[in-house]
Amino acid sequence: MAFVPGILELRTLRDSLQDALRTRSPAAVKLAYSAYSRVDRDYRSQITHHALQLATLRRHSAGPMGSDGHATPRMAGLGTDGPRRA
């Protein structure tokens, strides 16, 4: 069997991130951060870049933010500039 550097660390990171997302416990988030810090620097850079792209896409698709800091639901039949036209 051959050892591929990084594979075990990436799987550990994946699993710990999924657990942190599911449980939202401080211990799970701490474990995910620990797993992230053990991943190779180049992988961390790629992961960070991809995560920022996903966050940007989600922010744009969520619509405008309300005064409470949460996305306001869009009214049915309305686009971002007003009523949709056929």
C-alpha positions as a Markdown table, in Angstrom:
| # | Residue | x | y | z |
|---|---|---|---|---|
| 1 | Met | 0.0 | 0.0 | 0.0 |
| 2 | Ala | 1.2 | 3.5 | -0.8 |
| 3 | Phe | 0.8 | 6.6 | 1.3 |
| 4 | Val | -0.5 | 9.7 | -0.5 |
| 5 | Pro | 0.4 | 12.8 | 1.5 |
| 6 | Gly | -2.6 | 14.8 | 2.4 |
| 7 | Ile | -5.3 | 12.3 | 1.8 |
| 8 | Leu | -5.9 | 11.3 | 5.4 |
| 9 | Glu | -5.7 | 15.0 | 6.5 |
| 10 | Leu | -8.3 | 16.0 | 3.9 |
| 11 | Arg | -10.6 | 13.2 | 4.9 |
| 12 | Thr | -10.3 | 14.1 | 8.6 |
| 13 | Leu | -11.0 | 17.8 | 7.7 |
| 14 | Arg | -14.0 | 16.8 | 5.7 |
| 15 | Asp | -15.5 | 14.7 | 8.4 |
| 16 | Ser | -14.7 | 17.3 | 11.1 |
| 17 | Leu | -16.3 | 20.1 | 9.1 |
| 18 | Gln | -19.4 | 18.0 | 8.5 |
| 19 | Asp | -19.6 | 17.3 | 12.2 |
| 20 | Ala | -19.1 | 21.0 | 13.1 |
| 21 | Leu | -21.9 | 22.0 | 10.7 |
| 22 | Arg | -24.2 | 19.3 | 12.0 |
| 23 | Thr | -23.7 | 19.8 | 15.7 |
| 24 | Arg | -22.5 | 23.5 | 15.8 |
| 25 | Ser | -20.8 | 22.7 | 19.1 |
| 26 | Pro | -17.7 | 24.6 | 20.1 |
| 27 | Ala | -15.7 | 21.4 | 20.5 |
| 28 | Ala | -16.6 | 20.3 | 17.0 |
| 29 | Val | -15.6 | 23.7 | 15.5 |
| 30 | Lys | -12.3 | 23.5 | 17.5 |
| 31 | Leu | -11.6 | 20.0 | 16.1 |
| 32 | Ala | -12.4 | 21.2 | 12.6 |
| 33 | Tyr | -10.0 | 24.1 | 13.0 |
| 34 | Ser | -7.3 | 21.8 | 14.3 |
| 35 | Ala | -7.8 | 19.5 | 11.3 |
| 36 | Tyr | -7.7 | 22.5 | 8.9 |
| 37 | Ser | -4.4 | 23.7 | 10.4 |
| 38 | Arg | -2.8 | 20.2 | 9.8 |
| 39 | Val | -3.6 | 20.3 | 6.1 |
| 40 | Asp | -0.8 | 21.3 | 3.7 |
| 41 | Arg | -0.6 | 25.1 | 3.1 |
| 42 | Asp | -1.4 | 24.8 | -0.7 |
| 43 | Tyr | -4.5 | 22.8 | 0.1 |
| 44 | Arg | -5.6 | 25.3 | 2.8 |
| 45 | Ser | -5.2 | 28.1 | 0.2 |
| 46 | Gln | -7.4 | 26.2 | -2.3 |
| 47 | Ile | -10.0 | 25.4 | 0.4 |
| 48 | Thr | -10.1 | 29.0 | 1.5 |
| 49 | His | -10.5 | 30.3 | -2.0 |
| 50 | His | -13.3 | 27.8 | -2.8 |
| 51 | Ala | -15.1 | 28.6 | 0.5 |
| 52 | Leu | -15.0 | 32.3 | -0.2 |
| 53 | Gln | -16.4 | 31.8 | -3.7 |
| 54 | Leu | -19.2 | 29.7 | -2.3 |
| 55 | Ala | -20.0 | 32.3 | 0.4 |
| 56 | Thr | -20.1 | 35.0 | -2.2 |
| 57 | Leu | -22.5 | 33.0 | -4.4 |
| 58 | Arg | -24.7 | 32.3 | -1.4 |
| 59 | Arg | -24.7 | 35.9 | -0.3 |
| 60 | His | -25.7 | 37.1 | -3.8 |
| 61 | Ser | -28.5 | 34.5 | -4.1 |
| 62 | Ala | -29.9 | 35.2 | -0.7 |
| 63 | Gly | -31.1 | 38.7 | -1.6 |
| 64 | Pro | -30.7 | 41.9 | 0.4 |
| 65 | Met | -30.0 | 41.9 | 4.1 |
| 66 | Gly | -32.6 | 43.2 | 6.6 |
| 67 | Ser | -31.9 | 45.5 | 9.6 |
| 68 | Asp | -31.5 | 42.3 | 11.7 |
| 69 | Gly | -28.6 | 41.1 | 9.7 |
| 70 | His | -30.5 | 38.2 | 8.0 |
| 71 | Ala | -31.5 | 38.0 | 4.4 |
| 72 | Thr | -35.0 | 39.3 | 3.7 |
| 73 | Pro | -37.2 | 37.0 | 1.7 |
| 74 | Arg | -38.0 | 38.1 | -1.8 |
| 75 | Met | -41.6 | 38.7 | -2.7 |
| 76 | Ala | -43.1 | 36.2 | -5.1 |
| 77 | Gly | -43.2 | 37.5 | -8.6 |
| 78 | Leu | -40.7 | 40.2 | -8.0 |
| 79 | Gly | -37.2 | 40.4 | -9.3 |
| 80 | Thr | -34.5 | 42.5 | -7.6 |
| 81 | Asp | -35.6 | 45.7 | -9.6 |
| 82 | Gly | -39.4 | 45.2 | -9.2 |
| 83 | Pro | -42.1 | 43.3 | -11.0 |
| 84 | Arg | -41.0 | 40.8 | -13.6 |
| 85 | Arg | -42.2 | 41.4 | -17.1 |
| 86 | Ala | -43.3 | 38.7 | -19.6 |
